[in-house]
Amino acid sequence: MGRRKQDTAKKLQEQRANMAFAKLRNCPTSPTKMRLVADIIRGKEINEALNILKFSKKEASGRMEKLVKSAIANWEAKNAGERIEDAGLIVKEVQVDGARMLKRIQPAPQGRAHRIRKRSNHVTVVIDSAK
């Protein structure tokens, strides 16, 4: 491996030292509905994001709150001995992707059938220190 590649690998490793992430796979909510919640908390400070999610009326916010708490727990496991308050954690990235789709058939008039697509999604939350 060349010297330049080693330097970039070390820089990436240092950047990832304070990062932590959590994934939620096959969540039975439409990606569009989950993205509305993700857009609200993206870039916010951790405590502010948790408060927003806790008091939001949207059904997807409960799942997102649990996911953010999981990412915080992962950060604590990775950075033992550091305090969350001192780190100044923010929600750096929230990514919502489409997942499997359950296809069902609904009877329609005159012997026809309509397709029902029950969508689900994958969510990835990345938290990092603001410093």
Backbone as CSV, one residue per row, in Angstrom:
resi,resn,N_x,N_y,N_z,CA_x,CA_y,CA_z,C_x,C_y,C_z
1,MET,0.849,-1.173,0.000,0.000,0.000,0.000,0.897,1.240,0.000
2,GLY,0.557,2.212,-0.815,1.348,3.429,-0.922,1.207,4.314,0.297
3,ARG,2.116,5.232,0.425,2.139,6.149,1.567,0.883,7.023,1.611
4,ARG,0.446,7.467,0.445,-0.726,8.343,0.367,-1.984,7.600,0.810
5,LYS,-2.098,6.335,0.422,-3.259,5.539,0.810,-3.281,5.306,2.321
6,GLN,-2.108,5.091,2.895,-2.031,4.895,4.335,-2.467,6.154,5.073
7,ASP,-2.041,7.316,4.581,-2.424,8.573,5.227,-3.928,8.793,5.169
8,THR,-4.524,8.539,4.013,-5.976,8.727,3.901,-6.731,7.702,4.748
9,ALA,-6.202,6.488,4.847,-6.835,5.466,5.685,-6.794,5.879,7.152
10,LYS,-5.678,6.469,7.590,-5.574,6.932,8.979,-6.529,8.087,9.245
11,LYS,-6.660,8.999,8.281,-7.576,10.129,8.449,-9.016,9.642,8.570
12,LEU,-9.392,8.681,7.731,-10.730,8.125,7.807,-10.979,7.439,9.144
13,GLN,-9.968,6.739,9.626,-10.092,6.047,10.907,-10.276,7.050,12.050
14,GLU,-9.553,8.170,11.990,-9.691,9.198,13.018,-11.062,9.848,12.967
15,GLN,-11.577,10.067,11.754,-12.902,10.661,11.621,-13.976,9.727,12.155
16,ARG,-13.818,8.433,11.917,-14.817,7.464,12.354,-14.734,7.144,13.837
17,ALA,-13.672,7.601,14.506,-13.506,7.291,15.927,-14.655,7.865,16.748
18,ASN,-15.120,9.061,16.416,-16.193,9.685,17.183,-17.579,9.408,16.601
19,MET,-17.631,8.764,15.442,-18.917,8.470,14.806,-19.512,7.181,15.351
20,ALA,-20.826,7.143,15.359,-21.537,5.906,15.696,-22.795,5.872,14.848
21,PHE,-23.232,4.687,14.491,-24.430,4.596,13.671,-25.304,3.444,14.126
22,ALA,-26.549,3.495,13.681,-27.511,2.431,13.959,-28.382,2.269,12.723
23,LYS,-28.803,1.033,12.470,-29.628,0.747,11.300,-30.924,0.090,11.729
24,LEU,-31.974,0.452,11.044,-33.274,-0.183,11.221,-33.653,-0.765,9.875
25,ARG,-33.814,-2.072,9.820,-34.069,-2.744,8.548,-35.518,-3.228,8.494
26,ASN,-36.109,-3.166,7.318,-37.470,-3.649,7.063,-38.509,-3.078,8.021
27,CYS,-38.474,-1.783,8.187,-39.450,-1.097,9.030,-40.763,-0.966,8.242
28,PRO,-41.883,-1.437,8.777,-43.124,-1.467,7.995,-43.832,-0.112,7.914
29,THR,-43.110,0.898,7.486,-43.657,2.233,7.268,-43.216,2.676,5.887
30,SER,-44.023,3.428,5.217,-43.649,3.893,3.891,-42.428,4.812,3.980
31,PRO,-41.492,4.711,3.044,-40.285,5.551,3.085,-40.605,7.043,3.065
32,THR,-41.664,7.429,2.370,-42.037,8.842,2.308,-42.412,9.377,3.684
33,LYS,-43.162,8.599,4.444,-43.572,9.017,5.785,-42.370,9.079,6.723
34,MET,-41.438,8.125,6.571,-40.251,8.116,7.417,-39.324,9.283,7.070
35,ARG,-39.255,9.651,5.792,-38.395,10.771,5.382,-38.867,12.088,5.969
36,LEU,-40.182,12.244,6.156,-40.704,13.460,6.782,-40.140,13.616,8.191
37,VAL,-40.066,12.520,8.920,-39.522,12.542,10.282,-38.003,12.737,10.241
38,ALA,-37.334,12.079,9.285,-35.876,12.180,9.179,-35.440,13.609,8.875
39,ASP,-36.204,14.312,8.028,-35.856,15.681,7.670,-35.945,16.628,8.861
40,ILE,-36.826,16.316,9.810,-37.000,17.176,10.983,-35.765,17.139,11.882
41,ILE,-35.139,15.970,12.042,-34.048,15.838,13.018,-32.655,15.924,12.409
42,ARG,-32.544,15.907,11.109,-31.221,15.922,10.469,-30.466,17.203,10.834
43,GLY,-29.242,17.035,11.363,-28.395,18.170,11.717,-28.645,18.753,13.098
44,LYS,-29.598,18.214,13.829,-29.930,18.744,15.159,-29.021,18.133,16.230
45,GLU,-28.960,18.811,17.358,-28.243,18.307,18.526,-29.059,17.139,19.101
46,ILE,-28.376,16.183,19.732,-29.010,14.926,20.154,-30.216,15.133,21.066
47,ASN,-30.063,15.942,22.120,-31.179,16.135,23.055,-32.361,16.819,22.382
48,GLU,-32.068,17.774,21.513,-33.134,18.470,20.784,-33.868,17.494,19.857
49,ALA,-33.109,16.632,19.170,-33.707,15.651,18.265,-34.603,14.675,19.032
50,LEU,-34.135,14.209,20.193,-34.942,13.282,20.989,-36.231,13.939,21.482
51,ASN,-36.154,15.221,21.865,-37.362,15.930,22.300,-38.347,16.100,21.149
52,ILE,-37.833,16.429,19.975,-38.700,16.577,18.804,-39.412,15.261,18.511
53,LEU,-38.665,14.164,18.548,-39.251,12.859,18.243,-40.245,12.413,19.315
54,LYS,-39.930,12.719,20.560,-40.791,12.288,21.659,-42.179,12.929,21.583
55,PHE,-42.214,14.204,21.186,-43.479,14.923,21.193,-44.127,15.036,19.808
56,SER,-43.572,14.357,18.829,-44.156,14.365,17.494,-45.347,13.404,17.450
57,LYS,-46.361,13.760,16.684,-47.565,12.935,16.600,-47.426,11.816,15.579
58,LYS,-46.419,11.880,14.748,-46.269,10.905,13.670,-45.892,9.532,14.224
59,GLU,-46.430,8.491,13.599,-46.174,7.131,14.056,-44.713,6.742,13.836
60,ALA,-44.121,7.247,12.778,-42.738,6.908,12.450,-41.753,7.510,13.451
61,SER,-42.161,8.546,14.178,-41.246,9.197,15.105,-40.877,8.293,16.284
62,GLY,-41.781,7.406,16.694,-41.477,6.469,17.776,-40.359,5.516,17.395
63,ARG,-40.418,5.014,16.172,-39.363,4.114,15.691,-38.048,4.854,15.516
64,MET,-38.118,6.090,15.030,-36.909,6.878,14.822,-36.264,7.236,16.168
65,GLU,-37.077,7.517,17.177,-36.557,7.828,18.507,-35.777,6.633,19.065
66,LYS,-36.340,5.456,18.921,-35.679,4.245,19.398,-34.360,4.029,18.665
67,LEU,-34.332,4.335,17.374,-33.122,4.179,16.562,-32.040,5.164,16.981
68,VAL,-32.429,6.406,17.265,-31.449,7.414,17.711,-30.878,7.014,19.069
69,LYS,-31.723,6.506,19.958,-31.233,6.039,21.262,-30.251,4.880,21.092
70,SER,-30.505,4.022,20.127,-29.599,2.911,19.844,-28.250,3.439,19.343
71,ALA,-28.279,4.455,18.482,-27.036,5.048,17.982,-26.249,5.698,19.123
72,ILE,-26.946,6.310,20.071,-26.282,6.913,21.236,-25.618,5.825,22.070
73,ALA,-26.323,4.710,22.277,-25.757,3.590,23.034,-24.522,3.029,22.325
74,ASN,-24.568,2.966,20.991,-23.403,2.503,20.230,-22.234,3.461,20.387
75,TRP,-22.524,4.763,20.428,-21.465,5.749,20.625,-20.836,5.592,22.014
76,GLU,-21.682,5.370,23.026,-21.174,5.182,24.389,-20.287,3.946,24.471
77,ALA,-20.663,2.865,23.793,-19.861,1.642,23.808,-18.524,1.858,23.107
78,LYS,-18.534,2.658,22.078,-17.321,2.914,21.300,-16.377,3.865,22.023
79,ASN,-16.934,4.840,22.738,-16.142,5.865,23.424,-16.340,5.758,24.930
80,ALA,-15.863,4.666,25.494,-16.016,4.450,26.939,-15.225,5.504,27.702
81,GLY,-15.825,6.029,28.757,-15.145,7.016,29.584,-15.465,8.455,29.209
82,GLU,-16.059,8.688,28.055,-16.421,10.050,27.650,-17.886,10.298,27.991
83,ARG,-18.190,11.567,28.284,-19.563,11.934,28.608,-20.260,12.485,27.371
84,ILE,-21.525,12.164,27.223,-22.302,12.627,26.072,-22.425,14.141,26.077
85,GLU,-22.610,14.725,27.261,-22.785,16.176,27.375,-21.546,16.924,26.876
86,ASP,-20.357,16.371,27.170,-19.111,17.030,26.769,-18.824,16.848,25.286
87,ALA,-19.324,15.775,24.693,-19.010,15.470,23.300,-19.770,16.367,22.323
88,GLY,-20.937,16.852,22.711,-21.726,17.699,21.821,-22.172,16.944,20.577
89,LEU,-22.865,15.830,20.780,-23.263,14.978,19.656,-24.385,15.610,18.833
90,ILE,-24.306,15.411,17.526,-25.348,15.858,16.615,-25.754,14.697,15.712
91,VAL,-26.956,14.783,15.159,-27.401,13.801,14.174,-26.803,14.244,12.845
92,LYS,-25.727,13.600,12.472,-24.991,14.029,11.285,-25.686,13.623,10.001
93,GLU,-26.202,12.413,9.970,-26.775,11.883,8.729,-27.935,10.959,9.053
94,VAL,-29.019,11.105,8.305,-30.150,10.184,8.394,-30.505,9.797,6.972
95,GLN,-30.456,8.511,6.692,-30.701,8.033,5.341,-31.864,7.049,5.375
96,VAL,-32.855,7.296,4.525,-34.027,6.422,4.445,-34.097,5.842,3.035
97,ASP,-34.033,4.525,2.943,-34.089,3.828,1.660,-35.313,2.927,1.616
98,GLY,-35.783,2.655,0.435,-36.891,1.721,0.278,-36.442,0.298,0.539
99,ALA,-37.345,-0.514,1.032,-37.038,-1.918,1.315,-38.027,-2.790,0.547
100,ARG,-38.202,-4.011,1.002,-39.104,-4.932,0.313,-40.524,-4.366,0.281
101,MET,-41.276,-4.813,-0.670,-42.642,-4.357,-0.835,-43.556,-5.576,-0.859
102,LEU,-44.533,-5.617,0.034,-45.507,-6.701,0.030,-46.595,-6.352,-0.969
103,LYS,-46.869,-7.249,-1.881,-47.880,-6.976,-2.898,-49.125,-7.802,-2.590
104,ARG,-50.231,-7.108,-2.475,-51.503,-7.738,-2.156,-52.514,-7.374,-3.238
105,ILE,-53.616,-8.115,-3.282,-54.655,-7.844,-4.266,-55.955,-7.508,-3.555
106,GLN,-56.576,-6.427,-3.983,-57.851,-5.972,-3.433,-58.933,-6.191,-4.488
107,PRO,-60.019,-6.872,-4.151,-61.092,-7.041,-5.136,-61.669,-5.697,-5.561
108,ALA,-61.988,-5.583,-6.836,-62.536,-4.348,-7.386,-63.830,-4.677,-8.131
109,PRO,-64.601,-3.667,-8.498,-65.869,-3.918,-9.198,-65.681,-4.626,-10.541
110,GLN,-66.697,-5.318,-10.971,-66.770,-5.987,-12.268,-65.679,-7.036,-12.457
111,GLY,-65.367,-7.767,-11.390,-64.426,-8.873,-11.482,-62.964,-8.468,-11.647
112,ARG,-62.678,-7.225,-11.445,-61.293,-6.770,-11.569,-60.586,-6.870,-10.217
113,ALA,-59.267,-6.554,-10.232,-58.486,-6.555,-8.988,-57.526,-5.381,-9.013
114,HIS,-57.353,-4.762,-7.862,-56.396,-3.668,-7.733,-55.205,-4.162,-6.916
115,ARG,-54.033,-3.691,-7.264,-52.812,-4.047,-6.526,-52.641,-3.112,-5.341
116,ILE,-52.321,-3.669,-4.201,-51.967,-2.879,-3.025,-50.502,-3.149,-2.745
117,ARG,-49.706,-2.072,-2.645,-48.277,-2.210,-2.354,-48.015,-1.712,-0.940
118,LYS,-47.707,-2.644,-0.052,-47.383,-2.279,1.332,-45.885,-2.070,1.409
119,ARG,-45.493,-0.820,1.541,-44.082,-0.462,1.465,-43.418,-0.546,2.833
120,SER,-42.101,-0.732,2.813,-41.305,-0.702,4.038,-39.979,-0.015,3.715
121,ASN,-39.175,0.234,4.733,-37.954,1.007,4.506,-36.799,0.548,5.381
122,HIS,-35.612,1.004,5.014,-34.397,0.838,5.815,-33.947,2.238,6.239
123,VAL,-33.602,2.399,7.505,-33.146,3.697,8.005,-31.752,3.532,8.601
124,THR,-30.871,4.480,8.298,-29.534,4.524,8.889,-29.339,5.890,9.533
125,VAL,-28.957,5.899,10.817,-28.697,7.143,11.544,-27.219,7.175,11.918
126,VAL,-26.550,8.289,11.614,-25.151,8.473,11.975,-25.062,9.669,12.916
127,ILE,-24.463,9.461,14.096,-24.246,10.577,15.014,-22.746,10.812,15.147
128,ASP,-22.392,12.077,15.370,-20.986,12.459,15.431,-20.869,13.649,16.367
129,SER,-19.680,13.891,16.881,-19.478,15.062,17.736,-19.377,16.292,16.857
130,ALA,-19.898,17.396,17.356,-19.937,18.636,16.581,-18.563,19.287,16.514
131,LYS,-17.669,18.905,17.392,-16.340,19.537,17.465,-15.479,19.176,16.302
